Amino acid sequence: MERLIQVSDGWHPDGRRIGAKIGEMAYVVDAGGTGAPIVFLHGIMVSSWSWRHMITALHPEFRPVAICMRGFGWSDKPPGKYDIGVLGEHVMSVLDALHIERAYFVGNSLGGAVALRLALEYPRRVLRLALLAPAAVRLDHVSWLLPWQHRKLGPMYELVGKREVYRRFLQVMAYGGKPVDDDTMHHFMEPLRSGDTVRVAATICRTLVQDAHYLLDHADQITQKTLLCWGTRDGLVPIPLARPLLARLPNVTFQRYRGIGHCPMEECPTQFADDLTAFLREAPAA
């Protein structure tokens, strides 16, 4: 994938691009500090900007680290595979570069699926999980469509994916019907200007059903304490899909957000920050 248009250098004053072990550059917002690291992983098509409220809301006892995953935001978008396993390996290489051995992981949608995969593959490095509508459910309602996606369809999606089309989609499907302001649209659209992110998203969709079903089938192997969060107005991953995952996770607390869509960390950031902090402060089970 050749970058056609140069996008800006990022969105946060402390954000930077760092080298990952697999030879790519990743954009990271590392708030610093000596507290326990919290790694934030965003959803498909968006970026680390999704976690802007959490970076400022959390107590100094934590060290927020928001990563633009491979193919998104201001991280590199090379050709190749983009399944959940590859995205997870990229996240771990970023943490290695930051000398972070163990952390809490918080993931929304696609990022929640990546966090679950990391808990399965690197259990010693994952302290606890907080998952917001993770893509680890039976995606039967879109299983006929997603496998047909391909990066070569990128130009077509770019043609129809105009700013106001995206705004309406975000309003209806992601934000529970709430208006989407210009600032949100700017930070959503800016990383899309190269065209590469759209092609990456199409590539991910080809294996997303298989990846999501694998995670659901293996959720009973997750040993970490988990906070599972869902909005009652989620149009992308409707809350009824949460039931099988909730039943399979062995050590889970469920938090329902009434009137909230797919992104509680953006729609009700104060409430979610309070819930996340309380969850992370809980003493380990005896």
C-alpha positions as CSV (number, residue, x, y, z in Angstrom):
1,M,0.0,0.0,0.0
2,E,1.6,3.2,-1.1
3,R,0.8,6.2,0.9
4,L,-0.7,8.8,-1.4
5,I,-1.3,11.7,0.9
6,Q,0.8,12.7,3.9
7,V,-1.3,13.1,7.0
8,S,-0.5,15.1,10.1
9,D,2.0,13.8,12.7
10,G,-0.6,12.9,15.3
11,W,-3.2,14.3,17.7
12,H,-1.6,14.6,21.2
13,P,1.4,16.7,22.3
14,D,3.0,13.7,24.0
15,G,2.3,11.4,21.0
16,R,5.2,10.0,19.1
17,R,6.1,7.3,16.5
18,I,8.3,4.6,17.8
19,G,10.0,1.6,16.1
20,A,8.4,-1.8,16.7
21,K,10.4,-5.0,16.4
22,I,8.7,-6.1,13.3
23,G,10.2,-3.1,11.5
24,E,7.3,-0.7,11.5
25,M,6.6,2.6,13.1
26,A,3.7,2.9,15.6
27,Y,2.1,6.0,17.0
28,V,1.8,5.9,20.8
29,V,0.5,8.4,23.3
30,D,2.3,7.5,26.5
31,A,1.2,9.8,29.4
32,G,4.2,8.7,31.4
33,G,4.5,8.1,35.1
34,T,5.5,5.3,37.3
35,G,2.1,3.8,37.9
36,A,0.7,0.6,36.5
37,P,0.4,0.8,32.7
38,I,-3.0,0.7,31.1
39,V,-2.9,-0.1,27.4
40,F,-5.8,1.2,25.4
41,L,-6.7,-0.4,22.1
42,H,-9.2,1.3,19.7
43,G,-11.8,-0.1,17.3
44,I,-11.7,-0.5,13.5
45,M,-11.3,2.6,11.3
46,V,-10.5,4.9,14.3
47,S,-7.4,5.7,16.3
48,S,-5.9,6.3,19.7
49,W,-7.8,9.6,19.8
50,S,-10.8,7.4,20.9
51,W,-9.2,7.3,24.3
52,R,-8.5,11.1,24.7
53,H,-10.8,11.3,27.8
54,M,-9.3,8.4,29.6
55,I,-5.7,9.8,29.2
56,T,-6.8,12.9,31.2
57,A,-9.4,11.3,33.5
58,L,-7.4,8.5,35.2
59,H,-5.7,8.9,38.5
60,P,-1.9,9.4,38.5
61,E,-1.6,5.9,40.0
62,F,-1.9,4.6,36.4
63,R,0.1,5.1,33.3
64,P,-2.2,5.4,30.2
65,V,-0.7,4.2,27.0
66,A,-2.9,4.6,23.9
67,I,-1.6,2.8,20.8
68,C,-2.7,3.3,17.2
69,M,-2.8,-0.3,16.1
70,R,-1.1,-1.4,12.9
71,G,-2.9,0.0,9.9
72,F,-4.8,2.7,11.8
73,G,-4.3,6.3,12.9
74,W,-0.8,7.6,12.6
75,S,0.9,4.1,12.7
76,D,2.3,2.5,9.5
77,K,-0.1,0.8,7.2
78,P,2.0,-1.7,5.2
79,P,0.6,-4.5,2.9
80,G,0.2,-7.9,4.4
81,K,-2.0,-9.7,6.9
82,Y,-4.2,-8.0,9.4
83,D,-5.9,-10.7,11.4
84,I,-6.3,-10.4,15.1
85,G,-3.1,-12.4,15.8
86,V,-1.0,-10.1,13.6
87,L,-2.5,-7.0,15.3
88,G,-1.7,-8.5,18.7
89,E,1.9,-9.2,17.8
90,H,2.3,-5.6,16.7
91,V,0.9,-4.4,20.0
92,M,3.3,-6.6,22.0
93,S,6.2,-5.3,19.9
94,V,5.2,-1.8,20.8
95,L,5.1,-2.6,24.5
96,D,8.5,-4.3,24.2
97,A,9.9,-1.1,22.7
98,L,8.4,0.8,25.7
99,H,9.9,-1.7,28.1
100,I,6.4,-2.6,29.4
101,E,6.4,-6.2,30.6
102,R,2.9,-6.4,32.2
103,A,-0.2,-4.2,31.9
104,Y,-3.9,-3.8,32.2
105,F,-5.6,-3.9,28.8
106,V,-8.6,-1.9,27.8
107,G,-10.1,-2.5,24.3
108,N,-13.1,-1.3,22.4
109,S,-14.7,-3.4,19.5
110,L,-11.7,-4.6,17.4
111,G,-9.4,-3.5,20.2
112,G,-11.3,-5.6,22.6
113,A,-10.8,-8.6,20.4
114,V,-7.1,-8.0,20.2
115,A,-6.9,-7.6,24.0
116,L,-8.7,-11.0,24.4
117,R,-6.3,-12.7,22.0
118,L,-3.3,-11.3,24.0
119,A,-4.8,-12.6,27.2
120,L,-5.0,-16.1,25.6
121,E,-1.5,-16.0,24.0
122,Y,0.4,-13.9,26.6
123,P,-1.4,-14.5,29.9
124,R,1.5,-13.5,32.1
125,R,1.7,-10.1,30.5
126,V,-2.1,-9.3,30.8
127,L,-3.0,-8.3,34.4
128,R,-6.7,-7.6,33.8
129,L,-9.1,-6.9,31.0
130,A,-11.7,-4.2,30.4
131,L,-13.6,-4.9,27.2
132,L,-16.1,-2.5,25.6
133,A,-18.4,-4.3,23.1
134,P,-15.5,-6.5,21.9
135,A,-15.6,-8.2,18.5
136,A,-15.7,-11.6,20.2
137,V,-19.3,-12.5,19.5
138,R,-21.3,-14.5,16.9
139,L,-21.3,-12.1,13.9
140,D,-24.0,-14.1,12.1
141,H,-25.8,-10.9,11.1
142,V,-22.9,-9.8,8.9
143,S,-21.2,-13.2,8.3
144,W,-22.4,-13.2,4.7
145,L,-20.8,-9.8,4.0
146,L,-17.5,-9.5,5.8
147,P,-15.6,-12.4,4.1
148,W,-16.2,-10.7,0.8
149,Q,-14.3,-7.6,1.7
150,H,-10.9,-7.0,0.1
151,R,-8.4,-4.2,0.1
152,K,-9.0,-3.7,-3.7
153,L,-12.4,-2.4,-2.8
154,G,-10.7,0.5,-1.0
155,P,-11.1,3.0,-3.8
156,M,-14.8,2.3,-4.1
157,Y,-15.3,2.9,-0.3
158,E,-13.3,6.1,-0.6
159,L,-15.6,7.3,-3.3
160,V,-18.8,6.8,-1.3
161,G,-17.2,7.4,2.1
162,K,-17.6,11.2,2.2
163,R,-17.5,13.2,5.4
164,E,-21.2,13.5,5.9
165,V,-21.8,9.9,5.0
166,Y,-19.3,8.9,7.7
167,R,-20.9,11.4,10.1
168,R,-24.3,9.8,9.7
169,F,-23.0,6.3,10.0
170,L,-21.1,7.2,13.3
171,Q,-24.2,8.9,14.7
172,V,-26.6,6.0,14.0
173,M,-24.4,3.0,14.4
174,A,-21.6,4.0,16.9
175,Y,-22.9,6.8,19.1
176,G,-26.4,5.7,19.8
177,G,-28.1,8.5,17.8
178,K,-26.2,11.3,19.4
179,P,-24.9,14.2,17.1
180,V,-21.3,13.9,15.9
181,D,-19.5,17.3,16.2
182,D,-16.9,18.7,13.8
183,D,-13.9,18.0,16.2
184,T,-14.8,14.3,16.2
185,M,-15.2,14.3,12.4
186,H,-11.8,16.0,12.0
187,H,-10.0,13.4,14.1
188,F,-11.9,10.6,12.4
189,M,-11.2,11.8,8.8
190,E,-7.6,12.9,9.1
191,P,-6.0,9.4,9.2
192,L,-8.2,8.4,6.3
193,R,-6.7,10.9,3.9
194,S,-4.0,8.5,2.7
195,G,-6.6,5.9,1.7
196,D,-4.7,3.1,3.3
197,T,-6.8,2.8,6.4
198,V,-9.9,2.0,4.4
199,R,-8.0,-0.8,2.6
200,V,-6.7,-2.1,5.9
201,A,-10.3,-2.2,7.4
202,A,-11.5,-4.2,4.4
203,T,-8.6,-6.7,4.8
204,I,-9.5,-7.1,8.5
205,C,-13.1,-7.8,7.7
206,R,-12.2,-10.8,5.6
207,T,-11.1,-12.8,8.7
208,L,-13.1,-11.0,11.4
209,V,-15.9,-13.5,11.6
210,Q,-13.5,-16.4,12.0
211,D,-11.4,-14.4,14.5
212,A,-14.4,-13.3,16.6
213,H,-15.9,-16.8,16.7
214,Y,-12.5,-18.3,17.8
215,L,-12.3,-15.8,20.7
216,L,-15.8,-16.6,21.8
217,D,-15.1,-20.3,21.6
218,H,-12.0,-19.9,23.8
219,A,-13.2,-17.3,26.2
220,D,-13.6,-19.9,28.9
221,Q,-9.8,-20.1,29.0
222,I,-9.4,-16.4,30.1
223,T,-8.1,-16.4,33.6
224,Q,-7.8,-12.7,34.1
225,K,-10.5,-10.7,35.9
226,T,-12.6,-9.0,33.2
227,L,-14.9,-6.0,33.1
228,L,-17.3,-6.4,30.2
229,C,-19.1,-3.2,29.2
230,W,-21.9,-2.6,26.7
231,G,-24.2,0.2,25.6
232,T,-27.8,-0.5,25.3
233,R,-28.0,1.5,22.0
234,D,-25.0,-0.1,20.3
235,G,-25.8,-0.3,16.6
236,L,-22.6,-2.1,15.6
237,V,-22.5,-4.9,18.1
238,P,-26.0,-5.0,19.7
239,I,-26.1,-5.8,23.3
240,P,-28.0,-9.2,23.0
241,L,-24.8,-10.5,21.3
242,A,-23.1,-10.1,24.7
243,R,-24.9,-13.0,26.3
244,P,-22.7,-15.9,25.1
245,L,-19.5,-14.1,25.8
246,L,-20.8,-13.1,29.3
247,A,-21.7,-16.8,29.9
248,R,-18.2,-18.1,28.9
249,L,-15.9,-15.7,30.6
250,P,-15.0,-17.3,34.0
251,N,-14.2,-14.2,36.0
252,V,-16.3,-11.4,34.7
253,T,-18.2,-8.3,35.9
254,F,-20.9,-6.9,33.5
255,Q,-21.5,-3.2,33.2
256,R,-24.5,-2.0,31.1
257,Y,-24.7,1.6,30.0
258,R,-28.2,2.7,29.3
259,G,-28.8,5.0,26.3
260,I,-25.1,4.6,25.2
261,G,-23.9,3.3,21.9
262,H,-20.7,1.5,20.9
263,C,-18.2,3.8,22.5
264,P,-18.8,4.4,26.3
265,M,-15.3,5.9,26.7
266,E,-16.4,8.7,24.4
267,E,-20.1,9.0,25.2
268,C,-20.0,8.8,29.0
269,P,-16.3,9.2,29.7
270,T,-16.7,10.2,33.4
271,Q,-18.8,7.2,34.3
272,F,-16.6,4.8,32.4
273,A,-13.4,6.3,33.9
274,D,-15.0,5.8,37.4
275,D,-16.0,2.3,36.7
276,L,-12.6,1.4,35.2
277,T,-10.8,2.9,38.1
278,A,-12.9,1.0,40.7
279,F,-12.4,-2.2,38.7
280,L,-8.6,-1.8,38.6
281,R,-8.4,-1.0,42.2
282,E,-10.2,-4.1,43.4
283,A,-8.1,-6.4,45.4
284,P,-7.2,-9.7,43.8
285,A,-9.3,-12.6,44.8
286,A,-7.9,-14.5,47.8
